[in-house]
Amino acid sequence: MVSWPWIAIWQGGTLLLGLATIGQLRRFQRPWRGLGYGFDGLVLATALGLTLATVVAPFPTVAAWTLTQGLGYGLLLYVARNALSQPRFSSTVLWWGLAGMAVGVAVISLSYWRPDAAMWQQGNFCNAIRNLYPLGHHNFVGGYFALTLPLAVALALAQSGWRRWLGLGLALVVALALYVSGSRGAALGLVVWLLVTLVSVVGRRQGKQRWRLGLLGLVLLLLVTAAMATNPRVRDLMQGLALDPDEPVAVAVSDGPARDRIFMLGTAANILRDRPLLGIGPGNMGRVSNRYRPIEAGAGLDHVQQLHNTPAQLAGELGLVGIGLYLAWWVLVGRLCWRLHRAPLTPPDRTLLYGIGGSYLAYGVSSLTDYQLENIPIAVTLSLSLVMLLGLADTYLVKDTAAMSWPQRSRRWTSLGVLALVALAIRLWLPFDLSLALGQSAISQLQQQNLVTADSRWQKATRLAPWDPTFGALAGEELLQVESWADSDSNQQVIRQAVYDYFHQAQAAAPNDVWFNQNLAVLYYQDGDWQQAEHYGRRAAQLLPRNQSFIYALLGLIYLAQESPDQAVAALAIEALVHPDFLTYPAWQQPPLAAVYPQVVEATLGHYDTLLVDVSPATPGYDRLQTNVQALRWWLGRPIPSADQSKRTSTVALHQNGRGLLLEEWGRPEAAFHLPFSPRGRRGWGMRERPNQQGGHNLCALSSEGEAAASLSHSPAPLVGVRAGGRGVATGHKQSTATESSFIKSSVLRPPPSALLRTLMLAEPDPEQALDVLNQAIAAGDGSPSLQLLRAWLAPEVYLDDYLAATDLSDQERQVLQGHMLEERNLRDWMRSLTQAVTARYRGSLAFSYRNRAANQISLILQPTELETYTLVEQLGLFRDWPREFPALDYQIERLCIQALNLPHPTCQDRTAAPCG
């Protein structure tokens, strides 16, 4: 519903609801009623709160756009409320409609489900049971079925005979669809609803009937719980919750999505501290979340569009007003349900009441794990369920005077107000709808190699909706790829200027987007505009302190160009904290980095020494910290800290040949072979070749030859030397070839770091001992290709032939690899013999954040082009990736950013407070 022409569906629905409301109000011969029972005042208070939050929002147009969605749901309440007063409509008809819709959606959902064994056997998030059809996200699917399943079950129980059994069978279809959605929040809501229902039913029975029903309910609850336990994500959650043995009241959460939700609660708390009354405005979360993300989130939670918790989302976007409105809705609904519960309802109507109550209960619990009020099927179901509840109240309770028919004068003024609101909504919709149509058409034109036409439509799209960064970012990305293929400097300058224009439009629309700022910083650095490059680079670093796309390296290069060596050293040393292998890069052997290398080394080692002292050995991530420090010191030829974790301040002198150190540092070789689980980090991302970017908005100024060249070269360059794991191009040194590089990259995996380090340290002084270490590791069960490759290099006369025979290389490729390994007999020269570009990172899935499906195509993250890494250092796993959350590291980075670069994160305005101080 955020692409053209599909967006017109819900907009047309809102328009029809507005016309229907006006028509009902203007039919004076028929009564027109409000909601009554206190809900009209609450609707008015909600509208007022949303309006005030929109006025003060950082991005008011985005908030106003979101407000028009709420307008549709408000109109639906009143249209359905008055339609139910007609003889041919009733709550029962609506009940059948909602239950039938749920069954239909469940059938569609299951028809798209493609089960396989991995869904149950693997805990991998991507392979787990997570059916996202037909609502676009598995949590939406689960939330919808948690909301409708109690209604379907209640409808079945209200029937008799074969109809009841048929209804229960169809309700089982809905329950199965809920299960395969994989939503753990929906599963929790289902279990809570069943538990409350069981207690309620058993509590109202007496004698043997109570025991029979209790036993039956308990068996049903156990069966449902067992079924949910078969979901690998549910098992991961339970396994990820562990009590701290030293502090019984503390719970360690290792499940990733559960941790994310905790950090999102921290985001909401940060927003409330900054904007307590009205929050950041409806729909603004995706635009400002980076300003409020907790530092402890580390490298995660970049650019979240919702806080996965309905109260937290409302608190963030509407402040204390939002929390008050949320509680008020629950209070009024709960009070009305309680009054109806005490009324003399007929059995079918009582079943309907309990179905509505169970629906709100199950979804209320589920909504604590996700925010879904913007999802149309869920919001519509919530609204119509309330209308059914009001219909029951009209039948069994004394009617509220507000629920009586309104006088003509009030109806006239109300109809004019609705007309004004609908007109305002259309005024907001039309420019964005045209922008969507033009932007998507521009993409199509570019695919047809009509560059000038595409550019013209992109310009119109960005002018029509300047608050939407999508098409500015997409246009800039596409033209950046085209630029290097232009046939003249003048054409390149024209295209470069267009790139700047589009990227500036995107950054102005979303100034808190880390990567929009970083892309501009890199472009300005390439063009020699140091002041602008520093401005946008500092902004990117502030928004995401543990930026994994080399923003501190970029700042260091900028400061060197500005002749500010102290700041350059500080920035480069921070980069070495973010990327432990940064000091091994070939760029340090060339200007301008070579001039500050000694200072950066000393600063970096000092930062790591501080971390080693501050971090407890029991802290998750400490083993990686120690491994990376040891690897860095080995690479630099520096003393390595003692492995005695209780006295980490002592060091062991580095033996000239390394053997003496090993005997003291590792007493038992077998203790070094444990390899803990390592989630995919930055090495898991794909890479594509980027054109060199230099130097210029009106693409009609291109010469005819330049336009043709640019159009024909739109497609990105083909991948060269890329392995399945996503590595980039490797270039050979000392006559090494791309064939050999490609093979090594595709076949080498990471060994246990401790075994690797011990082997490397012994390789030159005592090859036989190093070989023994490798053989022990391989015999212990680690047959990774990386250790076998290292063993083949250590003893090629013994192991090289067997190693080559185990590969699927051609004879020519085997000869190339054999020649290289026999030629390069110095360990460090061999490890430096191949280079490749640093891993390029790409982004995606931005449709939710920017409410534009085309935003999913935004992927570009520019990095300094000077940076390369040694292929064998990377692939042998000399350094290990940090955990996504490593608070001690993140606090250290933030303190250094504040002290050395004056770059506080937006949440660190009080620089004396932890962790900023």
Order of alpha helices (4+ residues) and beta strands (2+ residues): alpha-alpha-alpha-alpha-alpha-alpha-alpha-alpha-alpha-alpha-beta-beta-alpha-alpha-alpha-alpha-alpha-alpha-alpha-alpha-alpha-alpha-alpha-alpha-alpha-alpha-alpha-beta-beta-alpha-alpha-beta-alpha-alpha-alpha-alpha-alpha-alpha-alpha-beta-alpha-beta-alpha-alpha
